[in-house]
């Protein structure tokens, strides 16, 4: 009722303002009475829009927004049915969903670096040894993993890590890692984490849990990290250490085989196969990320059309 009343008032005041001959748009001269009307109109407009958001969300989405997008194994439905205020979002087969539109440049660079773990890759420095080239590539991979959520979040992560040397702080460190993980890897209203958003806080937490002797929890986090990034050499190394401590011979063997083969001549073919497999996996994730970004853009545009009120008379004083 309040919304309707405010909207009626706005329409009436708009008509009065537009009808006034005292408003000179081109010279920006207004008669004092017209100025008052404009101010009142603006206030009433703000009230109407505020009421729309607070009191009547369904009225802002009078048209059911429904999209079913099939692209790279992604299906998403977004709807607001008349009998349910909640927006129902169902997602399948896309690890890269969650967190809104994301910068794909980090993953693109990651793919380039994984490719260069092949010692014969053309972009490697011919003047360096295979080991030197590997060290350069791995160093940049760590830079990406720490910084893919921006410099401020990277600084937060590194500042937490500075306290790892003090066992008396470990409980507090664990809590801070979890806060960062939940903040960056959990969408609003979702209970599950999507570590594809940012794996490194989880990797640091897995390391902390290993140091604390909570080996099974550490292994669980390592497995989740490798589900998100199977090429994460830090997690691959860490989970082998955890399995050894757990005397899990089967697990240790499994993850040793998943690890990056060494640079020896005997392992060269295996290393190339590892690179090829993980480049393919990362490329699939890049396609999913591009798809999810397109979905979020479509959702954003759909809601904008419903929520943003436009005036057909672009030259009016109200506009």
C-alpha positions as CSV (number, residue, x, y, z in Angstrom):
1,X,0.0,0.0,0.0
2,X,2.8,2.4,1.0
3,X,4.6,1.6,-2.2
4,X,1.6,2.2,-4.4
5,X,0.9,5.5,-2.6
6,X,4.4,6.7,-3.1
7,X,4.4,5.8,-6.7
8,X,1.1,7.6,-7.3
9,X,2.6,10.7,-5.6
10,X,5.7,10.5,-7.8
11,X,3.6,10.3,-11.0
12,X,1.5,13.4,-9.9
13,X,4.5,15.4,-9.0
14,X,6.3,14.5,-12.2
15,X,3.3,15.7,-14.2
16,X,3.3,19.0,-12.2
17,X,7.0,19.5,-12.7
18,X,6.9,18.7,-16.4
19,X,3.9,21.0,-16.9
20,X,5.6,23.9,-15.1
21,X,6.8,26.7,-17.4
22,X,9.1,28.0,-14.8
23,X,11.8,25.3,-15.4
24,X,14.4,26.3,-17.9
25,X,16.4,23.1,-18.6
26,X,18.9,24.6,-21.0
27,X,19.8,27.5,-18.7
28,X,19.2,25.6,-15.5
29,X,17.0,28.3,-14.1
30,X,14.1,27.3,-11.9
31,X,11.4,29.2,-10.2
32,X,11.5,28.6,-6.4
33,X,8.1,26.8,-6.4
34,X,9.3,24.4,-9.1
35,X,12.5,23.8,-7.2
36,X,10.4,22.7,-4.2
37,X,8.4,20.4,-6.4
38,X,11.6,18.8,-7.8
39,X,13.0,18.3,-4.3
40,X,9.7,16.7,-3.1
41,X,9.6,14.5,-6.2
42,X,13.2,13.3,-5.6
43,X,12.4,12.5,-1.9
44,X,9.2,10.7,-2.8
45,X,11.1,8.8,-5.5
46,X,13.7,7.7,-3.0
47,X,11.0,6.5,-0.6
48,X,9.3,4.6,-3.4
49,X,12.4,2.8,-4.4
50,X,13.4,2.1,-0.8
51,X,10.0,0.6,-0.2
52,X,10.3,-1.5,-3.3
53,X,13.5,-3.1,-2.1
54,X,12.4,-3.6,1.6
55,X,8.8,-4.3,1.4
56,X,8.0,-5.8,-2.0
57,X,10.9,-7.7,-3.6
58,X,8.5,-9.8,-5.7
59,X,7.0,-6.8,-7.3
60,X,10.4,-5.9,-8.7
61,X,10.6,-9.2,-10.5
62,X,7.1,-9.4,-12.0
63,X,8.4,-11.2,-15.0
64,X,9.8,-14.7,-14.1
65,X,13.5,-14.7,-14.9
66,X,14.2,-18.2,-16.1
67,X,17.3,-19.3,-17.9
68,X,18.6,-22.7,-18.6
69,X,22.1,-22.5,-19.9
70,X,23.8,-25.5,-21.3
71,X,27.5,-24.7,-22.0
72,X,30.5,-26.9,-21.1
73,X,28.3,-29.1,-18.8
74,X,26.8,-26.1,-16.9
75,X,23.1,-25.9,-16.1
76,X,21.6,-23.1,-14.1
77,X,18.1,-22.1,-13.3
78,X,17.2,-18.8,-11.7
79,X,13.5,-18.2,-10.9
80,X,11.3,-16.3,-8.6
81,X,7.9,-18.0,-8.5
82,X,4.9,-16.3,-7.1
83,X,4.5,-18.7,-4.3
84,X,8.1,-18.5,-3.1
85,X,10.1,-15.5,-2.2
86,X,13.4,-17.4,-2.3
87,X,15.5,-17.4,-5.5
88,X,16.3,-21.0,-6.3
89,X,19.6,-21.6,-7.9
90,X,20.6,-25.1,-9.0
91,X,24.0,-25.7,-10.4
92,X,25.6,-28.9,-11.8
93,X,28.9,-29.9,-13.2
94,X,30.7,-26.6,-13.0
95,X,33.5,-26.2,-10.4
96,X,34.0,-22.6,-11.4
97,X,30.6,-21.4,-10.3
98,X,30.4,-19.2,-7.2
99,X,31.8,-15.9,-6.2
100,X,30.4,-13.9,-9.1
101,X,32.3,-12.8,-12.2
102,X,36.0,-13.7,-11.8
103,X,39.2,-12.6,-13.5
104,X,40.2,-15.4,-15.9
105,X,43.7,-14.0,-16.6
106,X,45.2,-15.9,-13.6
107,X,44.0,-19.3,-14.9
108,X,45.1,-18.4,-18.4
109,X,48.6,-17.6,-17.1
110,X,48.5,-20.8,-15.0
111,X,47.9,-22.9,-18.1
112,X,50.9,-21.2,-19.8
113,X,53.1,-22.0,-16.8
114,X,51.9,-25.7,-16.5
115,X,52.8,-26.0,-20.2
116,X,56.3,-24.8,-19.5
117,X,56.9,-27.6,-17.0
118,X,57.6,-29.6,-20.1
119,X,61.4,-29.1,-20.4
120,X,61.2,-28.9,-24.2
121,X,58.6,-26.1,-24.2
122,X,59.6,-23.4,-26.7
123,X,59.1,-20.5,-24.1
124,X,61.6,-21.9,-21.7
125,X,64.9,-20.1,-21.6
126,X,67.4,-22.1,-23.7
127,X,70.3,-20.7,-21.8
128,X,69.0,-22.1,-18.5
129,X,69.1,-25.7,-17.4
130,X,65.9,-27.7,-17.1
131,X,66.1,-27.3,-13.3
132,X,66.5,-23.5,-13.5
133,X,63.5,-23.2,-15.9
134,X,61.4,-25.4,-13.5
135,X,62.3,-23.2,-10.5
136,X,61.3,-20.1,-12.4
137,X,57.9,-21.6,-13.4
138,X,57.2,-23.0,-10.0
139,X,58.0,-19.7,-8.4
140,X,55.5,-17.9,-10.6
141,X,52.9,-20.5,-9.9
142,X,53.2,-19.9,-6.2
143,X,52.9,-16.1,-6.9
144,X,49.6,-16.8,-8.7
145,X,48.3,-19.1,-6.0
146,X,48.9,-16.5,-3.3
147,X,47.7,-13.5,-5.3
148,X,44.8,-14.6,-7.4
149,X,42.3,-12.9,-5.1
150,X,44.1,-9.5,-5.2
151,X,47.0,-7.9,-3.3
152,X,45.0,-7.1,-0.2
153,X,43.9,-10.7,0.3
154,X,47.4,-11.9,-0.5
155,X,48.8,-9.6,2.3
156,X,46.2,-11.0,4.7
157,X,47.2,-14.5,3.9
158,X,50.9,-13.8,4.2
159,X,50.4,-11.9,7.5
160,X,48.6,-15.0,8.9
161,X,51.5,-17.2,7.8
162,X,54.0,-15.1,9.7
163,X,52.7,-16.4,13.0
164,X,53.1,-20.1,12.0
165,X,56.4,-20.3,13.8
166,X,54.7,-19.8,17.2
167,X,52.8,-23.0,18.2
168,X,51.0,-21.0,20.9
169,X,49.3,-19.0,18.1
170,X,48.2,-22.1,16.0
171,X,44.6,-22.1,17.2
172,X,44.2,-18.5,16.4
173,X,45.9,-19.0,13.0
174,X,43.5,-21.9,12.2
175,X,40.6,-19.6,12.9
176,X,42.0,-16.9,10.7
177,X,42.6,-19.3,7.8
178,X,39.0,-20.6,8.1
179,X,37.6,-17.0,8.1
180,X,39.5,-16.3,4.9
181,X,38.4,-19.5,3.3
182,X,34.8,-19.0,4.1
183,X,34.9,-15.4,3.0
184,X,36.5,-16.2,-0.4
185,X,35.2,-19.7,-1.2
186,X,31.6,-19.7,0.0
187,X,28.8,-18.1,-1.8
188,X,26.0,-16.4,0.1
189,X,23.5,-19.0,1.3
190,X,25.7,-21.9,0.3
191,X,27.1,-24.4,2.8
192,X,29.7,-25.9,0.5
193,X,33.0,-24.4,-0.2
194,X,34.3,-23.9,-3.8
195,X,38.1,-24.0,-3.5
196,X,38.4,-23.1,-7.2
197,X,37.9,-19.5,-6.0
198,X,41.1,-19.6,-4.1
199,X,43.0,-22.7,-3.0
200,X,46.0,-21.3,-1.2
201,X,44.4,-20.5,2.2
202,X,43.2,-24.1,2.3
203,X,46.7,-25.3,1.4
204,X,48.2,-23.3,4.2
205,X,45.5,-24.6,6.6
206,X,46.4,-28.2,5.5
207,X,50.0,-27.5,6.3
208,X,49.1,-26.1,9.8
209,X,46.9,-29.2,10.5
210,X,49.9,-31.4,9.6
211,X,52.1,-29.5,12.0
212,X,49.4,-29.9,14.7
213,X,49.3,-33.6,14.2
214,X,45.7,-33.6,12.9
215,X,46.7,-35.7,9.9
216,X,43.3,-37.0,8.8
217,X,42.0,-33.4,8.6
218,X,45.1,-32.3,6.7
219,X,44.6,-35.1,4.2
220,X,40.9,-34.1,3.7
221,X,41.9,-30.5,2.9
222,X,44.7,-31.7,0.5
223,X,42.2,-33.9,-1.3
224,X,39.8,-30.9,-1.7
225,X,42.7,-28.8,-3.0
226,X,43.6,-31.4,-5.6
227,X,40.0,-31.7,-6.6
228,X,40.1,-28.0,-7.4
229,X,43.7,-27.9,-8.8
230,X,45.1,-31.4,-9.6
231,X,48.4,-29.8,-10.7
232,X,49.0,-28.0,-7.3
233,X,52.5,-29.4,-6.7
234,X,52.5,-28.1,-3.1
235,X,49.4,-30.1,-2.2
236,X,50.6,-33.1,-4.1
237,X,53.8,-33.1,-2.0
238,X,52.0,-32.4,1.2
239,X,49.5,-35.2,0.9
240,X,52.3,-37.7,0.3
241,X,53.9,-36.6,3.6
242,X,50.5,-36.9,5.4
243,X,49.9,-40.4,4.0
244,X,53.4,-41.5,5.1
245,X,52.7,-40.3,8.6
246,X,49.4,-42.1,8.6
247,X,51.1,-45.2,7.4
248,X,48.8,-45.1,4.4
249,X,50.9,-47.0,1.8
250,X,48.1,-47.1,-0.7
251,X,47.4,-43.4,-0.5
252,X,51.1,-42.5,-0.6
253,X,51.6,-44.6,-3.8
254,X,48.5,-43.1,-5.4
255,X,49.6,-39.5,-4.8
256,X,53.2,-40.1,-5.7
257,X,51.9,-41.3,-9.1
258,X,49.8,-38.2,-9.4
259,X,52.8,-36.0,-8.7
260,X,55.0,-34.2,-11.2
261,X,57.6,-36.6,-12.6
262,X,61.3,-35.5,-12.2
263,X,63.5,-34.1,-15.0
264,X,65.5,-37.3,-15.6
265,X,65.8,-38.7,-19.1
266,X,63.9,-41.8,-18.0
267,X,60.9,-39.8,-16.7
268,X,60.8,-37.3,-19.6
269,X,57.8,-39.0,-21.4
270,X,55.9,-39.4,-18.1
271,X,56.5,-35.7,-17.4
272,X,55.2,-34.6,-20.8
273,X,52.1,-36.8,-20.2
274,X,51.6,-35.1,-16.8
275,X,51.8,-31.7,-18.4
276,X,49.5,-32.6,-21.2
277,X,46.9,-34.0,-18.9
278,X,46.9,-31.1,-16.5
279,X,46.8,-28.5,-19.3
280,X,43.7,-30.2,-20.6
281,X,42.1,-30.2,-17.1
282,X,43.0,-26.5,-16.5
283,X,41.7,-25.6,-20.0
284,X,38.3,-27.3,-19.2
285,X,38.2,-25.2,-16.0
286,X,38.9,-22.1,-18.1
287,X,35.9,-22.9,-20.3
288,X,33.8,-23.4,-17.3
289,X,34.9,-20.1,-15.8
290,X,34.1,-18.3,-19.1
291,X,30.7,-20.0,-19.0
292,X,30.0,-19.0,-15.4
293,X,31.1,-15.4,-16.1
294,X,28.6,-15.3,-19.0
295,X,25.9,-16.7,-16.7
296,X,26.5,-14.0,-14.0
297,X,26.4,-11.3,-16.7
298,X,23.1,-12.6,-17.9
299,X,21.7,-12.7,-14.4
300,X,23.0,-9.2,-13.6
301,X,21.4,-7.8,-16.8
302,X,18.1,-9.6,-16.1
303,X,17.9,-8.2,-12.6
304,X,18.9,-4.8,-13.8
305,X,16.0,-4.7,-16.2
306,X,13.6,-5.6,-13.4
307,X,15.0,-3.3,-10.7
308,X,16.2,-0.2,-12.5
309,X,13.4,2.2,-13.3
310,X,13.8,4.2,-16.4
311,X,12.0,7.3,-17.7
312,X,10.9,7.3,-21.4
313,X,11.3,11.1,-21.5
314,X,15.1,11.5,-21.4
315,X,14.9,15.3,-21.6
316,X,12.6,15.7,-18.6
317,X,13.7,17.4,-15.4
318,X,12.9,14.2,-13.4
319,X,15.3,12.2,-15.6
